[in-house]
Amino acid sequence: MVAMRTVMATPTVLHSPADVLALIEEQVNAVRADPTTDPTERARTLGMLAGLALRAMDSRDLAARLEAVERVLKLRKDAEREKDNRSKRR
């Protein structure tokens, strides 16, 4: 028979890949610190969490790249608008 443990956790809000990574980090540390976990189950769980962390990192990096592209496009649009305004004044 497996003993059931009740864990009272604070609510976690996941709004970004960084939030997901923080949660995964917390859980990786909890799994690694639990001496009662079967080594095979620990390895399987850590492997799954590592895979999820890599996907969250990819999402974080993609979001950062998209924001950079959007900033460049906005700067170009603003520069083009300023150029048009200058040419209309002449």
Summary of the structure (lengths in Angstrom):
residues: 90
radius of gyration: 23.4
end to end distance: 86.2
largest distance: 86.2
contacts: 175
relative contact order: 0.09
helix: 76%
strand: 0%
